[in-house]
């Protein structure tokens, strides 16, 4: 099992958007994907495409998954 460690309270835990320690509860990053284990704090739009199985840069409404190409296209 993959674990992450909160840099504030040092609690090791399963991947999540926030620390599971009730006393801490800090947010880990602006964008969190617990499927890909991506934690991104840069101010950019990212989304997880379930059909591709990966995270992509952009807004989900701007892209459509093409089953023929097996990629997200505009």
mmJSON file of the N, C-alpha and C atoms, coordinates in Angstrom:
{"data_MODEL":{"atom_site":{
"group_PDB":["ATOM","ATOM","ATOM","ATOM","ATOM","ATOM","ATOM","ATOM","ATOM","ATOM","ATOM","ATOM","ATOM","ATOM","ATOM","ATOM","ATOM","ATOM","ATOM","ATOM","ATOM","ATOM","ATOM","ATOM","ATOM","ATOM","ATOM","ATOM","ATOM","ATOM","ATOM","ATOM","ATOM","ATOM","ATOM","ATOM","ATOM","ATOM","ATOM","ATOM","ATOM","ATOM","ATOM","ATOM","ATOM","ATOM","ATOM","ATOM","ATOM","ATOM","ATOM","ATOM","ATOM","ATOM","ATOM","ATOM","ATOM","ATOM","ATOM","ATOM","ATOM","ATOM","ATOM","ATOM","ATOM","ATOM","ATOM","ATOM","ATOM","ATOM","ATOM","ATOM","ATOM","ATOM","ATOM","ATOM","ATOM","ATOM","ATOM","ATOM","ATOM","ATOM","ATOM","ATOM","ATOM","ATOM","ATOM","ATOM","ATOM","ATOM","ATOM","ATOM","ATOM","ATOM","ATOM","ATOM","ATOM","ATOM","ATOM","ATOM","ATOM","ATOM","ATOM","ATOM","ATOM","ATOM","ATOM","ATOM","ATOM","ATOM","ATOM","ATOM","ATOM","ATOM","ATOM","ATOM","ATOM","ATOM","ATOM","ATOM","ATOM","ATOM","ATOM","ATOM","ATOM","ATOM","ATOM","ATOM","ATOM","ATOM","ATOM","ATOM","ATOM","ATOM","ATOM","ATOM","ATOM","ATOM","ATOM","ATOM","ATOM","ATOM","ATOM","ATOM","ATOM","ATOM","ATOM","ATOM","ATOM","ATOM","ATOM","ATOM","ATOM","ATOM","ATOM","ATOM","ATOM","ATOM","ATOM","ATOM","ATOM","ATOM","ATOM","ATOM","ATOM","ATOM","ATOM","ATOM","ATOM","ATOM","ATOM","ATOM","ATOM","ATOM","ATOM","ATOM","ATOM","ATOM","ATOM","ATOM","ATOM","ATOM","ATOM","ATOM","ATOM","ATOM","ATOM","ATOM","ATOM","ATOM","ATOM","ATOM","ATOM","ATOM","ATOM","ATOM","ATOM","ATOM","ATOM","ATOM","ATOM","ATOM","ATOM","ATOM","ATOM","ATOM","ATOM","ATOM","ATOM","ATOM","ATOM","ATOM","ATOM","ATOM","ATOM","ATOM","ATOM","ATOM","ATOM","ATOM","ATOM","ATOM"],
"id":[1,2,3,4,5,6,7,8,9,10,11,12,13,14,15,16,17,18,19,20,21,22,23,24,25,26,27,28,29,30,31,32,33,34,35,36,37,38,39,40,41,42,43,44,45,46,47,48,49,50,51,52,53,54,55,56,57,58,59,60,61,62,63,64,65,66,67,68,69,70,71,72,73,74,75,76,77,78,79,80,81,82,83,84,85,86,87,88,89,90,91,92,93,94,95,96,97,98,99,100,101,102,103,104,105,106,107,108,109,110,111,112,113,114,115,116,117,118,119,120,121,122,123,124,125,126,127,128,129,130,131,132,133,134,135,136,137,138,139,140,141,142,143,144,145,146,147,148,149,150,151,152,153,154,155,156,157,158,159,160,161,162,163,164,165,166,167,168,169,170,171,172,173,174,175,176,177,178,179,180,181,182,183,184,185,186,187,188,189,190,191,192,193,194,195,196,197,198,199,200,201,202,203,204,205,206,207,208,209,210,211,212,213,214,215,216,217,218,219,220,221,222],
"type_symbol":["N","C","C","N","C","C","N","C","C","N","C","C","N","C","C","N","C","C","N","C","C","N","C","C","N","C","C","N","C","C","N","C","C","N","C","C","N","C","C","N","C","C","N","C","C","N","C","C","N","C","C","N","C","C","N","C","C","N","C","C","N","C","C","N","C","C","N","C","C","N","C","C","N","C","C","N","C","C","N","C","C","N","C","C","N","C","C","N","C","C","N","C","C","N","C","C","N","C","C","N","C","C","N","C","C","N","C","C","N","C","C","N","C","C","N","C","C","N","C","C","N","C","C","N","C","C","N","C","C","N","C","C","N","C","C","N","C","C","N","C","C","N","C","C","N","C","C","N","C","C","N","C","C","N","C","C","N","C","C","N","C","C","N","C","C","N","C","C","N","C","C","N","C","C","N","C","C","N","C","C","N","C","C","N","C","C","N","C","C","N","C","C","N","C","C","N","C","C","N","C","C","N","C","C","N","C","C","N","C","C","N","C","C","N","C","C","N","C","C","N","C","C"],
"label_atom_id":["N","CA","C","N","CA","C","N","CA","C","N","CA","C","N","CA","C","N","CA","C","N","CA","C","N","CA","C","N","CA","C","N","CA","C","N","CA","C","N","CA","C","N","CA","C","N","CA","C","N","CA","C","N","CA","C","N","CA","C","N","CA","C","N","CA","C","N","CA","C","N","CA","C","N","CA","C","N","CA","C","N","CA","C","N","CA","C","N","CA","C","N","CA","C","N","CA","C","N","CA","C","N","CA","C","N","CA","C","N","CA","C","N","CA","C","N","CA","C","N","CA","C","N","CA","C","N","CA","C","N","CA","C","N","CA","C","N","CA","C","N","CA","C","N","CA","C","N","CA","C","N","CA","C","N","CA","C","N","CA","C","N","CA","C","N","CA","C","N","CA","C","N","CA","C","N","CA","C","N","CA","C","N","CA","C","N","CA","C","N","CA","C","N","CA","C","N","CA","C","N","CA","C","N","CA","C","N","CA","C","N","CA","C","N","CA","C","N","CA","C","N","CA","C","N","CA","C","N","CA","C","N","CA","C","N","CA","C","N","CA","C","N","CA","C","N","CA","C","N","CA","C","N","CA","C","N","CA","C"],
"label_alt_id":[null,null,null,null,null,null,null,null,null,null,null,null,null,null,null,null,null,null,null,null,null,null,null,null,null,null,null,null,null,null,null,null,null,null,null,null,null,null,null,null,null,null,null,null,null,null,null,null,null,null,null,null,null,null,null,null,null,null,null,null,null,null,null,null,null,null,null,null,null,null,null,null,null,null,null,null,null,null,null,null,null,null,null,null,null,null,null,null,null,null,null,null,null,null,null,null,null,null,null,null,null,null,null,null,null,null,null,null,null,null,null,null,null,null,null,null,null,null,null,null,null,null,null,null,null,null,null,null,null,null,null,null,null,null,null,null,null,null,null,null,null,null,null,null,null,null,null,null,null,null,null,null,null,null,null,null,null,null,null,null,null,null,null,null,null,null,null,null,null,null,null,null,null,null,null,null,null,null,null,null,null,null,null,null,null,null,null,null,null,null,null,null,null,null,null,null,null,null,null,null,null,null,null,null,null,null,null,null,null,null,null,null,null,null,null,null,null,null,null,null,null,null],
"label_comp_id":["UNK","UNK","UNK","UNK","UNK","UNK","UNK","UNK","UNK","UNK","UNK","UNK","UNK","UNK","UNK","UNK","UNK","UNK","UNK","UNK","UNK","UNK","UNK","UNK","UNK","UNK","UNK","UNK","UNK","UNK","UNK","UNK","UNK","UNK","UNK","UNK","UNK","UNK","UNK","UNK","UNK","UNK","UNK","UNK","UNK","UNK","UNK","UNK","UNK","UNK","UNK","UNK","UNK","UNK","UNK","UNK","UNK","UNK","UNK","UNK","UNK","UNK","UNK","UNK","UNK","UNK","UNK","UNK","UNK","UNK","UNK","UNK","UNK","UNK","UNK","UNK","UNK","UNK","UNK","UNK","UNK","UNK","UNK","UNK","UNK","UNK","UNK","UNK","UNK","UNK","UNK","UNK","UNK","UNK","UNK","UNK","UNK","UNK","UNK","UNK","UNK","UNK","UNK","UNK","UNK","UNK","UNK","UNK","UNK","UNK","UNK","UNK","UNK","UNK","UNK","UNK","UNK","UNK","UNK","UNK","UNK","UNK","UNK","UNK","UNK","UNK","UNK","UNK","UNK","UNK","UNK","UNK","UNK","UNK","UNK","UNK","UNK","UNK","UNK","UNK","UNK","UNK","UNK","UNK","UNK","UNK","UNK","UNK","UNK","UNK","UNK","UNK","UNK","UNK","UNK","UNK","UNK","UNK","UNK","UNK","UNK","UNK","UNK","UNK","UNK","UNK","UNK","UNK","UNK","UNK","UNK","UNK","UNK","UNK","UNK","UNK","UNK","UNK","UNK","UNK","UNK","UNK","UNK","UNK","UNK","UNK","UNK","UNK","UNK","UNK","UNK","UNK","UNK","UNK","UNK","UNK","UNK","UNK","UNK","UNK","UNK","UNK","UNK","UNK","UNK","UNK","UNK","UNK","UNK","UNK","UNK","UNK","UNK","UNK","UNK","UNK","UNK","UNK","UNK","UNK","UNK","UNK"],
"label_asym_id":["A","A","A","A","A","A","A","A","A","A","A","A","A","A","A","A","A","A","A","A","A","A","A","A","A","A","A","A","A","A","A","A","A","A","A","A","A","A","A","A","A","A","A","A","A","A","A","A","A","A","A","A","A","A","A","A","A","A","A","A","A","A","A","A","A","A","A","A","A","A","A","A","A","A","A","A","A","A","A","A","A","A","A","A","A","A","A","A","A","A","A","A","A","A","A","A","A","A","A","A","A","A","A","A","A","A","A","A","A","A","A","A","A","A","A","A","A","A","A","A","A","A","A","A","A","A","A","A","A","A","A","A","A","A","A","A","A","A","A","A","A","A","A","A","A","A","A","A","A","A","A","A","A","A","A","A","A","A","A","A","A","A","A","A","A","A","A","A","A","A","A","A","A","A","A","A","A","A","A","A","A","A","A","A","A","A","A","A","A","A","A","A","A","A","A","A","A","A","A","A","A","A","A","A","A","A","A","A","A","A","A","A","A","A","A","A","A","A","A","A","A","A"],
"label_entity_id":["1","1","1","1","1","1","1","1","1","1","1","1","1","1","1","1","1","1","1","1","1","1","1","1","1","1","1","1","1","1","1","1","1","1","1","1","1","1","1","1","1","1","1","1","1","1","1","1","1","1","1","1","1","1","1","1","1","1","1","1","1","1","1","1","1","1","1","1","1","1","1","1","1","1","1","1","1","1","1","1","1","1","1","1","1","1","1","1","1","1","1","1","1","1","1","1","1","1","1","1","1","1","1","1","1","1","1","1","1","1","1","1","1","1","1","1","1","1","1","1","1","1","1","1","1","1","1","1","1","1","1","1","1","1","1","1","1","1","1","1","1","1","1","1","1","1","1","1","1","1","1","1","1","1","1","1","1","1","1","1","1","1","1","1","1","1","1","1","1","1","1","1","1","1","1","1","1","1","1","1","1","1","1","1","1","1","1","1","1","1","1","1","1","1","1","1","1","1","1","1","1","1","1","1","1","1","1","1","1","1","1","1","1","1","1","1","1","1","1","1","1","1"],
"label_seq_id":[1,1,1,2,2,2,3,3,3,4,4,4,5,5,5,6,6,6,7,7,7,8,8,8,9,9,9,10,10,10,11,11,11,12,12,12,13,13,13,14,14,14,15,15,15,16,16,16,17,17,17,18,18,18,19,19,19,20,20,20,21,21,21,22,22,22,23,23,23,24,24,24,25,25,25,26,26,26,27,27,27,28,28,28,29,29,29,30,30,30,31,31,31,32,32,32,33,33,33,34,34,34,35,35,35,36,36,36,37,37,37,38,38,38,39,39,39,40,40,40,41,41,41,42,42,42,43,43,43,44,44,44,45,45,45,46,46,46,47,47,47,48,48,48,49,49,49,50,50,50,51,51,51,52,52,52,53,53,53,54,54,54,55,55,55,56,56,56,57,57,57,58,58,58,59,59,59,60,60,60,61,61,61,62,62,62,63,63,63,64,64,64,65,65,65,66,66,66,67,67,67,68,68,68,69,69,69,70,70,70,71,71,71,72,72,72,73,73,73,74,74,74],
"pdbx_PDB_ins_code":[null,null,null,null,null,null,null,null,null,null,null,null,null,null,null,null,null,null,null,null,null,null,null,null,null,null,null,null,null,null,null,null,null,null,null,null,null,null,null,null,null,null,null,null,null,null,null,null,null,null,null,null,null,null,null,null,null,null,null,null,null,null,null,null,null,null,null,null,null,null,null,null,null,null,null,null,null,null,null,null,null,null,null,null,null,null,null,null,null,null,null,null,null,null,null,null,null,null,null,null,null,null,null,null,null,null,null,null,null,null,null,null,null,null,null,null,null,null,null,null,null,null,null,null,null,null,null,null,null,null,null,null,null,null,null,null,null,null,null,null,null,null,null,null,null,null,null,null,null,null,null,null,null,null,null,null,null,null,null,null,null,null,null,null,null,null,null,null,null,null,null,null,null,null,null,null,null,null,null,null,null,null,null,null,null,null,null,null,null,null,null,null,null,null,null,null,null,null,null,null,null,null,null,null,null,null,null,null,null,null,null,null,null,null,null,null,null,null,null,null,null,null],
"Cartn_x":[0.832,0.0,0.874,0.521,1.23,0.782,1.729,1.41,2.072,1.493,2.088,2.288,3.16,3.445,3.166,2.358,2.044,3.296,3.662,4.87,4.658,3.423,3.134,3.113,2.326,2.192,2.939,3.524,4.332,3.531,2.209,1.381,1.485,1.802,1.779,0.357,-0.125,-1.524,-1.707,-2.888,-3.228,-3.347,-3.103,-3.22,-4.592,-4.583,-5.816,-5.548,-6.611,-6.482,-6.084,-6.497,-6.198,-5.625,-4.918,-4.384,-5.548,-5.476,-6.559,-6.489,-5.407,-5.286,-6.254,-7.247,-8.275,-7.664,-6.613,-5.96,-5.205,-4.873,-4.121,-5.069,-5.517,-6.477,-6.012,-4.71,-4.19,-4.388,-4.606,-4.74,-3.34,-3.138,-1.816,-1.43,-2.382,-2.087,-3.381,-3.244,-4.432,-5.144,-4.368,-4.943,-4.364,-5.25,-4.819,-5.558,-4.822,-5.418,-4.933,-5.826,-5.448,-5.325,-5.741,-5.583,-4.154,-3.703,-2.361,-1.309,-1.753,-0.865,-0.12,-0.87,-0.318,-0.766,0.191,-0.067,0.553,-0.282,0.202,-0.3,0.614,0.252,0.31,0.743,0.799,-0.629,-0.847,-2.203,-2.571,-2.727,-3.136,-4.25,-5.037,-6.15,-5.646,-6.017,-5.652,-6.899,-7.076,-8.193,-7.76,-8.473,-8.193,-9.198,-8.7,-9.566,-9.64,-10.81,-10.964,-10.797,-11.139,-10.974,-9.498,-8.718,-7.272,-6.54,-7.048,-6.409,-5.264,-5.199,-4.136,-4.704,-3.9,-4.248,-3.728,-4.518,-4.164,-4.24,-3.41,-3.454,-4.555,-5.423,-6.541,-7.814,-8.909,-10.208,-10.981,-11.651,-12.354,-13.428,-14.089,-15.121,-14.567,-13.281,-12.648,-12.179,-12.099,-11.587,-12.624,-12.507,-13.385,-12.5,-12.814,-12.029,-12.494,-11.556,-11.832,-11.498,-12.489,-12.207,-11.386,-11.473,-10.688,-9.198,-8.929,-7.543,-7.014,-7.933,-7.623,-6.841,-7.327,-6.713,-7.783,-7.488,-8.388,-8.039,-9.057,-8.855,-9.756,-9.375,-10.157,-11.208],
"Cartn_y":[-1.191,0.0,1.251,2.223,3.487,4.38,5.038,5.955,7.295,8.329,9.66,10.111,11.093,11.591,13.088,13.511,14.92,15.648,16.717,17.453,18.324,18.495,19.3,18.455,17.365,16.556,15.223,14.912,13.702,12.401,12.461,11.256,10.568,9.271,8.473,7.989,8.109,7.794,7.407,6.914,6.591,7.895,7.864,9.083,9.732,11.045,11.81,13.267,14.05,15.48,16.259,15.78,16.436,15.428,15.941,15.089,14.499,13.224,12.559,12.754,13.359,13.686,14.838,14.598,15.596,16.883,16.771,17.944,18.755,18.144,18.828,19.218,18.246,18.468,19.36,19.554,20.455,19.873,20.767,20.394,20.185,19.101,18.774,19.575,19.865,20.603,21.127,22.009,22.533,21.439,20.584,19.464,18.169,17.233,15.928,14.848,13.902,12.722,11.511,10.892,9.727,8.463,8.537,7.4,7.392,8.552,8.679,9.067,9.426,9.887,11.153,12.12,13.401,14.466,15.243,16.372,17.591,18.508,19.661,20.942,21.844,23.104,24.291,24.078,25.159,25.561,26.842,27.302,26.988,25.712,25.313,24.282,24.169,23.221,21.833,20.866,19.467,18.634,17.585,16.672,15.237,14.292,12.879,12.352,11.803,11.173,9.685,9.235,7.831,6.886,7.362,6.521,6.357,7.436,7.364,6.679,6.911,6.351,7.208,8.485,9.386,10.786,11.615,13.018,13.811,14.823,15.661,17.125,17.958,19.395,19.971,20.794,21.407,21.271,21.766,21.656,20.507,19.685,18.531,18.897,20.035,20.449,20.869,21.192,21.614,20.43,19.264,18.078,16.969,16.08,14.929,13.706,12.615,11.398,10.725,10.46,9.777,8.311,7.416,5.984,5.38,5.96,5.467,5.781,7.028,7.465,7.051,6.78,6.507,7.669,8.89,10.106,11.181,12.194,13.344,14.355,14.822,15.786,16.992,18.089,19.318,19.398],
"Cartn_z":[0.0,0.0,0.0,-0.795,-0.849,0.294,0.923,2.015,1.769,2.343,2.315,3.754,3.921,5.266,5.302,6.256,6.413,6.896,6.205,6.585,7.821,8.256,9.45,10.719,10.698,11.92,11.855,10.682,10.473,10.462,10.356,10.332,8.973,8.962,7.736,7.533,6.289,6.013,4.556,4.238,2.849,2.061,0.749,-0.062,0.106,0.3,0.494,0.149,0.054,-0.23,1.016,2.178,3.45,4.435,5.406,6.47,7.256,7.538,8.255,9.763,10.247,11.665,11.958,12.8,13.101,13.65,14.419,14.995,13.927,12.82,11.757,10.618,9.838,8.758,7.628,7.494,6.453,5.058,4.12,2.713,2.146,1.389,0.867,-0.364,-1.251,-2.485,-3.089,-4.08,-4.764,-5.543,-6.216,-6.965,-6.422,-6.118,-5.618,-6.396,-6.935,-7.561,-6.782,-6.045,-5.25,-6.105,-7.364,-8.283,-8.835,-9.347,-9.921,-8.89,-7.703,-6.618,-7.042,-7.591,-7.988,-6.994,-6.533,-5.642,-6.313,-6.802,-7.569,-6.924,-6.646,-6.013,-6.972,-8.196,-9.183,-9.577,-9.847,-10.197,-11.648,-11.954,-13.3,-13.196,-14.238,-14.248,-14.623,-13.818,-14.051,-13.775,-14.532,-14.266,-14.554,-13.967,-14.189,-15.204,-16.293,-17.293,-16.955,-16.586,-16.19,-17.384,-18.588,-19.781,-20.155,-20.041,-20.314,-19.147,-17.943,-16.753,-16.229,-16.69,-16.253,-16.013,-15.36,-15.18,-16.367,-16.75,-17.886,-17.484,-18.111,-17.884,-18.758,-18.179,-18.891,-18.082,-18.648,-17.984,-18.623,-17.823,-18.383,-19.401,-19.255,-20.206,-21.555,-21.616,-22.871,-23.7,-23.114,-23.791,-23.785,-24.761,-24.858,-25.099,-24.446,-24.653,-25.939,-26.836,-28.098,-27.921,-27.972,-27.783,-28.927,-30.126,-31.259,-31.073,-30.685,-30.476,-29.091,-28.174,-26.769,-26.154,-26.445,-25.914,-25.788,-24.998,-24.865,-25.947,-26.658,-27.729,-27.509,-28.127,-28.027,-29.068],
"occupancy":[1.0,1.0,1.0,1.0,1.0,1.0,1.0,1.0,1.0,1.0,1.0,1.0,1.0,1.0,1.0,1.0,1.0,1.0,1.0,1.0,1.0,1.0,1.0,1.0,1.0,1.0,1.0,1.0,1.0,1.0,1.0,1.0,1.0,1.0,1.0,1.0,1.0,1.0,1.0,1.0,1.0,1.0,1.0,1.0,1.0,1.0,1.0,1.0,1.0,1.0,1.0,1.0,1.0,1.0,1.0,1.0,1.0,1.0,1.0,1.0,1.0,1.0,1.0,1.0,1.0,1.0,1.0,1.0,1.0,1.0,1.0,1.0,1.0,1.0,1.0,1.0,1.0,1.0,1.0,1.0,1.0,1.0,1.0,1.0,1.0,1.0,1.0,1.0,1.0,1.0,1.0,1.0,1.0,1.0,1.0,1.0,1.0,1.0,1.0,1.0,1.0,1.0,1.0,1.0,1.0,1.0,1.0,1.0,1.0,1.0,1.0,1.0,1.0,1.0,1.0,1.0,1.0,1.0,1.0,1.0,1.0,1.0,1.0,1.0,1.0,1.0,1.0,1.0,1.0,1.0,1.0,1.0,1.0,1.0,1.0,1.0,1.0,1.0,1.0,1.0,1.0,1.0,1.0,1.0,1.0,1.0,1.0,1.0,1.0,1.0,1.0,1.0,1.0,1.0,1.0,1.0,1.0,1.0,1.0,1.0,1.0,1.0,1.0,1.0,1.0,1.0,1.0,1.0,1.0,1.0,1.0,1.0,1.0,1.0,1.0,1.0,1.0,1.0,1.0,1.0,1.0,1.0,1.0,1.0,1.0,1.0,1.0,1.0,1.0,1.0,1.0,1.0,1.0,1.0,1.0,1.0,1.0,1.0,1.0,1.0,1.0,1.0,1.0,1.0,1.0,1.0,1.0,1.0,1.0,1.0,1.0,1.0,1.0,1.0,1.0,1.0,1.0,1.0,1.0,1.0,1.0,1.0],
"B_iso_or_equiv":[0.0,0.0,0.0,0.0,0.0,0.0,0.0,0.0,0.0,0.0,0.0,0.0,0.0,0.0,0.0,0.0,0.0,0.0,0.0,0.0,0.0,0.0,0.0,0.0,0.0,0.0,0.0,0.0,0.0,0.0,0.0,0.0,0.0,0.0,0.0,0.0,0.0,0.0,0.0,0.0,0.0,0.0,0.0,0.0,0.0,0.0,0.0,0.0,0.0,0.0,0.0,0.0,0.0,0.0,0.0,0.0,0.0,0.0,0.0,0.0,0.0,0.0,0.0,0.0,0.0,0.0,0.0,0.0,0.0,0.0,0.0,0.0,0.0,0.0,0.0,0.0,0.0,0.0,0.0,0.0,0.0,0.0,0.0,0.0,0.0,0.0,0.0,0.0,0.0,0.0,0.0,0.0,0.0,0.0,0.0,0.0,0.0,0.0,0.0,0.0,0.0,0.0,0.0,0.0,0.0,0.0,0.0,0.0,0.0,0.0,0.0,0.0,0.0,0.0,0.0,0.0,0.0,0.0,0.0,0.0,0.0,0.0,0.0,0.0,0.0,0.0,0.0,0.0,0.0,0.0,0.0,0.0,0.0,0.0,0.0,0.0,0.0,0.0,0.0,0.0,0.0,0.0,0.0,0.0,0.0,0.0,0.0,0.0,0.0,0.0,0.0,0.0,0.0,0.0,0.0,0.0,0.0,0.0,0.0,0.0,0.0,0.0,0.0,0.0,0.0,0.0,0.0,0.0,0.0,0.0,0.0,0.0,0.0,0.0,0.0,0.0,0.0,0.0,0.0,0.0,0.0,0.0,0.0,0.0,0.0,0.0,0.0,0.0,0.0,0.0,0.0,0.0,0.0,0.0,0.0,0.0,0.0,0.0,0.0,0.0,0.0,0.0,0.0,0.0,0.0,0.0,0.0,0.0,0.0,0.0,0.0,0.0,0.0,0.0,0.0,0.0,0.0,0.0,0.0,0.0,0.0,0.0],
"pdbx_formal_charge":[null,null,null,null,null,null,null,null,null,null,null,null,null,null,null,null,null,null,null,null,null,null,null,null,null,null,null,null,null,null,null,null,null,null,null,null,null,null,null,null,null,null,null,null,null,null,null,null,null,null,null,null,null,null,null,null,null,null,null,null,null,null,null,null,null,null,null,null,null,null,null,null,null,null,null,null,null,null,null,null,null,null,null,null,null,null,null,null,null,null,null,null,null,null,null,null,null,null,null,null,null,null,null,null,null,null,null,null,null,null,null,null,null,null,null,null,null,null,null,null,null,null,null,null,null,null,null,null,null,null,null,null,null,null,null,null,null,null,null,null,null,null,null,null,null,null,null,null,null,null,null,null,null,null,null,null,null,null,null,null,null,null,null,null,null,null,null,null,null,null,null,null,null,null,null,null,null,null,null,null,null,null,null,null,null,null,null,null,null,null,null,null,null,null,null,null,null,null,null,null,null,null,null,null,null,null,null,null,null,null,null,null,null,null,null,null,null,null,null,null,null,null],
"auth_seq_id":[1,1,1,2,2,2,3,3,3,4,4,4,5,5,5,6,6,6,7,7,7,8,8,8,9,9,9,10,10,10,11,11,11,12,12,12,13,13,13,14,14,14,15,15,15,16,16,16,17,17,17,18,18,18,19,19,19,20,20,20,21,21,21,22,22,22,23,23,23,24,24,24,25,25,25,26,26,26,27,27,27,28,28,28,29,29,29,30,30,30,31,31,31,32,32,32,33,33,33,34,34,34,35,35,35,36,36,36,37,37,37,38,38,38,39,39,39,40,40,40,41,41,41,42,42,42,43,43,43,44,44,44,45,45,45,46,46,46,47,47,47,48,48,48,49,49,49,50,50,50,51,51,51,52,52,52,53,53,53,54,54,54,55,55,55,56,56,56,57,57,57,58,58,58,59,59,59,60,60,60,61,61,61,62,62,62,63,63,63,64,64,64,65,65,65,66,66,66,67,67,67,68,68,68,69,69,69,70,70,70,71,71,71,72,72,72,73,73,73,74,74,74],
"auth_comp_id":["UNK","UNK","UNK","UNK","UNK","UNK","UNK","UNK","UNK","UNK","UNK","UNK","UNK","UNK","UNK","UNK","UNK","UNK","UNK","UNK","UNK","UNK","UNK","UNK","UNK","UNK","UNK","UNK","UNK","UNK","UNK","UNK","UNK","UNK","UNK","UNK","UNK","UNK","UNK","UNK","UNK","UNK","UNK","UNK","UNK","UNK","UNK","UNK","UNK","UNK","UNK","UNK","UNK","UNK","UNK","UNK","UNK","UNK","UNK","UNK","UNK","UNK","UNK","UNK","UNK","UNK","UNK","UNK","UNK","UNK","UNK","UNK","UNK","UNK","UNK","UNK","UNK","UNK","UNK","UNK","UNK","UNK","UNK","UNK","UNK","UNK","UNK","UNK","UNK","UNK","UNK","UNK","UNK","UNK","UNK","UNK","UNK","UNK","UNK","UNK","UNK","UNK","UNK","UNK","UNK","UNK","UNK","UNK","UNK","UNK","UNK","UNK","UNK","UNK","UNK","UNK","UNK","UNK","UNK","UNK","UNK","UNK","UNK","UNK","UNK","UNK","UNK","UNK","UNK","UNK","UNK","UNK","UNK","UNK","UNK","UNK","UNK","UNK","UNK","UNK","UNK","UNK","UNK","UNK","UNK","UNK","UNK","UNK","UNK","UNK","UNK","UNK","UNK","UNK","UNK","UNK","UNK","UNK","UNK","UNK","UNK","UNK","UNK","UNK","UNK","UNK","UNK","UNK","UNK","UNK","UNK","UNK","UNK","UNK","UNK","UNK","UNK","UNK","UNK","UNK","UNK","UNK","UNK","UNK","UNK","UNK","UNK","UNK","UNK","UNK","UNK","UNK","UNK","UNK","UNK","UNK","UNK","UNK","UNK","UNK","UNK","UNK","UNK","UNK","UNK","UNK","UNK","UNK","UNK","UNK","UNK","UNK","UNK","UNK","UNK","UNK","UNK","UNK","UNK","UNK","UNK","UNK"],
"auth_asym_id":["A","A","A","A","A","A","A","A","A","A","A","A","A","A","A","A","A","A","A","A","A","A","A","A","A","A","A","A","A","A","A","A","A","A","A","A","A","A","A","A","A","A","A","A","A","A","A","A","A","A","A","A","A","A","A","A","A","A","A","A","A","A","A","A","A","A","A","A","A","A","A","A","A","A","A","A","A","A","A","A","A","A","A","A","A","A","A","A","A","A","A","A","A","A","A","A","A","A","A","A","A","A","A","A","A","A","A","A","A","A","A","A","A","A","A","A","A","A","A","A","A","A","A","A","A","A","A","A","A","A","A","A","A","A","A","A","A","A","A","A","A","A","A","A","A","A","A","A","A","A","A","A","A","A","A","A","A","A","A","A","A","A","A","A","A","A","A","A","A","A","A","A","A","A","A","A","A","A","A","A","A","A","A","A","A","A","A","A","A","A","A","A","A","A","A","A","A","A","A","A","A","A","A","A","A","A","A","A","A","A","A","A","A","A","A","A","A","A","A","A","A","A"],
"auth_atom_id":["N","CA","C","N","CA","C","N","CA","C","N","CA","C","N","CA","C","N","CA","C","N","CA","C","N","CA","C","N","CA","C","N","CA","C","N","CA","C","N","CA","C","N","CA","C","N","CA","C","N","CA","C","N","CA","C","N","CA","C","N","CA","C","N","CA","C","N","CA","C","N","CA","C","N","CA","C","N","CA","C","N","CA","C","N","CA","C","N","CA","C","N","CA","C","N","CA","C","N","CA","C","N","CA","C","N","CA","C","N","CA","C","N","CA","C","N","CA","C","N","CA","C","N","CA","C","N","CA","C","N","CA","C","N","CA","C","N","CA","C","N","CA","C","N","CA","C","N","CA","C","N","CA","C","N","CA","C","N","CA","C","N","CA","C","N","CA","C","N","CA","C","N","CA","C","N","CA","C","N","CA","C","N","CA","C","N","CA","C","N","CA","C","N","CA","C","N","CA","C","N","CA","C","N","CA","C","N","CA","C","N","CA","C","N","CA","C","N","CA","C","N","CA","C","N","CA","C","N","CA","C","N","CA","C","N","CA","C","N","CA","C","N","CA","C","N","CA","C","N","CA","C","N","CA","C","N","CA","C"],
"pdbx_PDB_model_num":[1,1,1,1,1,1,1,1,1,1,1,1,1,1,1,1,1,1,1,1,1,1,1,1,1,1,1,1,1,1,1,1,1,1,1,1,1,1,1,1,1,1,1,1,1,1,1,1,1,1,1,1,1,1,1,1,1,1,1,1,1,1,1,1,1,1,1,1,1,1,1,1,1,1,1,1,1,1,1,1,1,1,1,1,1,1,1,1,1,1,1,1,1,1,1,1,1,1,1,1,1,1,1,1,1,1,1,1,1,1,1,1,1,1,1,1,1,1,1,1,1,1,1,1,1,1,1,1,1,1,1,1,1,1,1,1,1,1,1,1,1,1,1,1,1,1,1,1,1,1,1,1,1,1,1,1,1,1,1,1,1,1,1,1,1,1,1,1,1,1,1,1,1,1,1,1,1,1,1,1,1,1,1,1,1,1,1,1,1,1,1,1,1,1,1,1,1,1,1,1,1,1,1,1,1,1,1,1,1,1,1,1,1,1,1,1,1,1,1,1,1,1]
}}}
